[in-house]
Amino acid sequence: MQALKTFQDCLVEFSEKFDDLAGKYVQTISHCAELEFLIDEYCTFITNERNKAAWEQLERQTSSDLDDLVADLRKKSAHCVTIMEKYRALKLLDGNVEITDYFKNIESCIEKEFGSFQIQADSKVLLVGSGSFPMTLLFITKRTGAEAVGIDIDDEAIELGRNVVKKLGNELNIQLENVSVEELSLIKDVTHIIFSSTVESKYDILDQLYPLTNEHVVVAMRYGNGLKSLFNYPMKEADGQKWRMIEQVLRPDQVFDIALYKKA
């Protein structure tokens, strides 16, 4: 019981720290180191095997307060990841290319994201939730030469992302746009789609994509269930009339897992 209380206290403490540091972002790199440290600490917390038992015990308790805390933490941590990407972009544009543990964790997931459905030079890749530091697109296009587009609803993230691409991959075929999937002119030609794990409406967007995309498109849905749902929006059941899950990639040591979908 004491271990469970300690676990809950940790969640409350993380929530308060995310609140505090999110409120300190002023479009400069002030408080960058504090937020990087907190995010890395949170990544370690949610991938720590020893915390799984406490989480599973907590899940068995039916409490609206607990549900609210989990939903609140997920939203706050996702918001702070958005801010940390902005910090990383600002630092890069200022000449600092240091990388944190969080970004190393994400980058280690990218290469094998699509399993046997490999991205090639003639592929067209869409990233939903590209953020301020579109490392997934940079990584993919540098490795394969594929065409890529990222979309995001945050104007500041799009502007920073374009500057990052200009600095790190100006020769690469990458577009970043603040548009919906319906507004993308190349949507019918997209071969691979990646959803960031912190996009709350990803399954709604997946439904929207069904009539817009070609029959061979492959979707990589990043998600987090269980303890990882504290940091990622969890998997939902996709409409079986539209999409079927063809593979699930579980990565115990990494912050999110991946579900691959093709059209039913």
C-alpha positions as CSV (number, residue, x, y, z in Angstrom):
1,M,0.0,0.0,0.0
2,Q,2.9,2.4,0.8
3,A,4.5,1.7,-2.6
4,L,1.2,2.5,-4.3
5,K,0.9,5.8,-2.4
6,T,4.5,6.7,-3.3
7,F,3.7,5.9,-6.9
8,Q,0.6,8.2,-6.8
9,D,2.6,10.9,-5.1
10,C,5.1,10.7,-8.0
11,L,2.3,11.2,-10.5
12,V,1.1,14.3,-8.7
13,E,4.6,15.7,-8.4
14,F,5.2,15.1,-12.2
15,S,1.9,16.9,-12.9
16,E,2.9,19.9,-10.8
17,K,6.3,20.1,-12.4
18,F,4.9,19.9,-16.0
19,D,2.5,22.7,-15.1
20,D,5.3,24.9,-13.7
21,L,7.7,24.5,-16.6
22,A,5.0,24.8,-19.3
23,G,4.1,28.1,-17.9
24,K,7.7,29.3,-18.1
25,Y,8.1,28.9,-21.9
26,V,8.5,32.4,-23.5
27,Q,9.9,31.4,-27.0
28,T,13.5,31.5,-25.8
29,I,15.7,28.7,-24.4
30,S,15.2,29.8,-20.8
31,H,14.4,26.8,-18.6
32,C,15.3,24.4,-21.4
33,A,17.7,22.4,-19.2
34,E,15.0,22.0,-16.5
35,L,12.4,20.7,-18.9
36,E,14.9,18.3,-20.7
37,F,15.8,16.8,-17.3
38,L,12.1,16.4,-16.3
39,I,11.2,14.7,-19.6
40,D,14.1,12.4,-19.4
41,E,13.2,11.6,-15.8
42,Y,9.6,10.9,-16.9
43,C,10.7,8.6,-19.7
44,T,12.7,6.6,-17.2
45,F,9.7,6.4,-14.9
46,I,7.3,5.0,-17.5
47,T,9.8,2.5,-18.9
48,N,10.9,1.2,-15.4
49,E,9.7,-2.4,-15.0
50,R,9.4,-1.8,-11.2
51,N,6.7,0.7,-11.7
52,K,4.4,-1.7,-13.7
53,A,3.1,-3.5,-10.6
54,A,2.1,-0.3,-8.9
55,W,0.4,0.9,-12.2
56,E,-1.5,-2.4,-12.6
57,Q,-2.7,-2.2,-8.9
58,L,-3.7,1.4,-9.5
59,E,-5.6,0.5,-12.7
60,R,-7.8,-2.0,-10.6
61,Q,-9.0,0.9,-8.5
62,T,-12.1,2.6,-10.0
63,S,-11.7,6.3,-9.3
64,S,-12.7,9.3,-11.3
65,D,-10.0,11.3,-9.5
66,L,-7.4,8.8,-10.8
67,D,-8.8,8.9,-14.3
68,D,-8.7,12.6,-14.2
69,L,-5.0,12.6,-13.0
70,V,-4.0,10.2,-15.7
71,A,-5.7,12.2,-18.5
72,D,-4.3,15.4,-17.1
73,L,-0.7,14.0,-17.0
74,R,-1.0,12.7,-20.5
75,K,-2.1,16.1,-21.8
76,K,0.5,18.0,-19.8
77,S,3.4,15.7,-20.7
78,A,2.4,15.9,-24.4
79,H,2.3,19.7,-24.2
80,C,5.7,19.7,-22.6
81,V,7.2,17.5,-25.3
82,T,5.9,20.1,-27.8
83,I,7.7,22.8,-25.8
84,M,10.9,20.7,-25.6
85,E,10.9,20.2,-29.3
86,K,10.7,24.0,-29.6
87,Y,13.7,24.3,-27.2
88,R,15.7,21.8,-29.3
89,A,14.9,23.7,-32.5
90,L,15.8,27.0,-31.0
91,K,19.1,25.6,-29.6
92,L,20.0,24.1,-33.0
93,L,19.3,27.4,-34.8
94,D,21.5,29.0,-32.2
95,G,24.3,26.5,-33.0
96,N,23.8,23.9,-30.3
97,V,23.2,20.4,-31.5
98,E,23.1,18.6,-28.2
99,I,20.6,15.7,-28.0
100,T,18.7,14.5,-24.9
101,D,17.9,10.9,-23.8
102,Y,14.2,11.5,-24.9
103,F,15.2,12.2,-28.5
104,K,17.7,9.3,-28.5
105,N,14.8,7.1,-27.4
106,I,12.6,8.3,-30.2
107,E,15.3,8.1,-32.9
108,S,16.0,4.5,-32.0
109,C,12.4,3.7,-32.9
110,I,12.4,5.3,-36.4
111,E,14.5,2.9,-38.5
112,K,12.4,-0.2,-38.1
113,E,9.0,1.5,-37.7
114,F,7.3,0.0,-40.7
115,G,8.7,-3.6,-40.3
116,S,8.7,-5.3,-43.7
117,F,6.9,-2.4,-45.3
118,Q,10.1,-0.5,-45.9
119,I,10.2,3.1,-47.1
120,Q,12.1,3.4,-50.4
121,A,13.2,6.2,-52.7
122,D,9.9,6.3,-54.5
123,S,7.8,6.4,-51.3
124,K,5.8,9.3,-50.1
125,V,5.6,9.7,-46.3
126,L,3.1,11.7,-44.2
127,L,3.8,12.5,-40.6
128,V,0.8,13.7,-38.6
129,G,2.1,15.8,-35.7
130,S,5.5,16.8,-37.1
131,G,6.3,19.3,-34.3
132,S,9.1,21.8,-34.2
133,F,12.0,19.3,-34.8
134,P,10.8,16.9,-37.5
135,M,13.5,14.3,-36.8
136,T,11.4,11.4,-38.2
137,L,11.2,13.1,-41.6
138,L,14.8,14.1,-41.6
139,F,15.9,10.6,-40.7
140,I,13.7,8.9,-43.3
141,T,14.5,11.2,-46.2
142,K,18.2,11.2,-45.5
143,R,18.3,7.4,-45.4
144,T,15.9,6.7,-48.3
145,G,15.5,9.8,-50.5
146,A,11.8,9.5,-50.2
147,E,9.4,12.5,-50.4
148,A,8.0,13.6,-47.1
149,V,5.4,15.9,-45.7
150,G,4.6,16.8,-42.1
151,I,1.5,18.4,-40.8
152,D,0.9,20.1,-37.4
153,I,-1.7,22.5,-36.0
154,D,0.9,24.7,-34.2
155,D,2.0,27.6,-36.4
156,E,5.1,28.2,-34.3
157,A,6.1,24.5,-34.6
158,I,5.7,24.7,-38.4
159,E,7.9,27.8,-38.6
160,L,10.6,26.3,-36.4
161,G,10.4,23.0,-38.2
162,R,10.9,24.6,-41.6
163,N,14.0,26.4,-40.2
164,V,15.4,23.1,-38.8
165,V,14.9,21.4,-42.2
166,K,16.6,24.3,-43.9
167,K,19.6,24.0,-41.6
168,L,19.9,20.2,-41.5
169,G,18.4,19.0,-44.8
170,N,17.8,21.9,-47.2
171,E,18.5,19.5,-50.1
172,L,15.8,17.0,-48.9
173,N,12.3,16.8,-50.2
174,I,10.4,17.7,-47.0
175,Q,7.4,20.0,-46.7
176,L,5.8,21.1,-43.5
177,E,2.3,22.5,-43.5
178,N,-0.4,23.6,-41.1
179,V,-3.3,21.9,-43.0
180,S,-5.7,19.0,-42.4
181,V,-5.3,15.7,-44.2
182,E,-8.3,16.6,-46.4
183,E,-6.3,19.7,-47.7
184,L,-3.2,17.8,-48.7
185,S,-2.9,17.7,-52.5
186,L,-0.7,14.6,-52.5
187,I,-2.8,12.6,-50.0
188,K,-3.8,10.0,-52.7
189,D,-0.2,9.3,-53.5
190,V,1.0,8.8,-49.9
191,T,2.4,5.3,-49.3
192,H,3.3,5.5,-45.6
193,I,1.7,7.5,-42.8
194,I,3.1,8.0,-39.2
195,F,1.0,9.3,-36.3
196,S,2.9,10.9,-33.4
197,S,1.9,9.2,-30.1
198,T,1.0,12.6,-28.6
199,V,-1.7,13.4,-31.2
200,E,-5.0,13.0,-29.2
201,S,-7.3,12.7,-32.2
202,K,-5.2,10.2,-34.2
203,Y,-8.0,7.6,-34.5
204,D,-10.5,10.2,-35.7
205,I,-7.9,11.3,-38.3
206,L,-7.4,7.6,-39.2
207,D,-11.1,7.3,-40.1
208,Q,-10.9,10.5,-42.2
209,L,-7.9,9.0,-44.1
210,Y,-9.8,6.0,-45.3
211,P,-11.6,7.5,-48.3
212,L,-8.7,9.9,-49.0
213,T,-5.8,7.4,-49.4
214,N,-4.9,4.7,-51.9
215,E,-5.5,1.0,-51.2
216,H,-1.9,0.1,-50.5
217,V,-1.1,2.8,-47.8
218,V,0.5,1.6,-44.6
219,V,-0.1,3.4,-41.3
220,A,2.2,3.3,-38.3
221,M,0.3,4.4,-35.2
222,R,2.5,5.3,-32.3
223,Y,0.7,4.7,-29.0
224,G,1.2,3.8,-25.4
225,N,-0.9,1.5,-23.3
226,G,-0.7,0.7,-19.6
227,L,2.0,2.7,-17.8
228,K,3.0,4.2,-21.1
229,S,-0.4,5.8,-21.4
230,L,0.8,8.4,-18.9
231,F,2.9,9.8,-21.7
232,N,1.1,8.7,-25.0
233,Y,-2.5,8.5,-26.2
234,P,-3.4,4.8,-26.0
235,M,-4.5,2.4,-28.7
236,K,-8.2,2.3,-29.6
237,E,-10.1,-0.2,-31.7
238,A,-10.0,0.9,-35.3
239,D,-13.1,0.6,-37.5
240,G,-12.8,-3.0,-38.8
241,Q,-14.7,-2.1,-41.9
242,K,-11.9,0.3,-42.8
243,W,-8.7,-0.8,-41.2
244,R,-7.0,-4.0,-40.0
245,M,-4.0,-4.1,-37.7
246,I,-1.4,-6.2,-39.4
247,E,1.4,-6.0,-36.8
248,Q,2.1,-4.7,-33.3
249,V,5.6,-3.7,-32.4
250,L,6.1,-3.7,-28.6
251,R,9.2,-2.0,-27.3
252,P,9.5,-2.4,-23.5
253,D,12.5,-0.1,-23.2
254,Q,11.1,2.7,-25.3
255,V,8.5,5.3,-24.6
256,F,5.9,4.2,-27.2
257,D,4.9,1.1,-29.1
258,I,3.7,0.9,-32.7
259,A,0.6,-0.6,-34.4
260,L,0.7,-1.1,-38.2
261,Y,-2.5,-0.8,-40.1
262,K,-3.6,-1.5,-43.7
263,K,-7.0,-1.1,-45.3
264,A,-9.4,-3.9,-44.6
